[in-house]
């Protein structure tokens, strides 16, 4: 997978701008409600990539982006709470 596309998926996983379909539906679902990811979404990306490895990379990259967004949000809340406590 191309580096720029991987970065776009990472950004989308963190709530960023859309990427082309069928990737966008899967990446958005991983970010918002990963427990709702369907076999059909994974299959659509698998058909597009033609590779289980690249499909896994899409899912993993999306999950990392979502995790980083949540980390940043938690860090902000902790920082604000620490500032309010002083």
HELIX and SHEET records of a PDB file:
HELIX    1   1 UNK A    3  UNK A   13  1                                  11    
HELIX    2   2 UNK A   23  UNK A   33  1                                  11    
HELIX    3   3 UNK A   34  UNK A   36  5                                   3    
HELIX    4   4 UNK A   39  UNK A   49  1                                  11    
HELIX    5   5 UNK A   52  UNK A   85  1                                  34    
END                                                                             
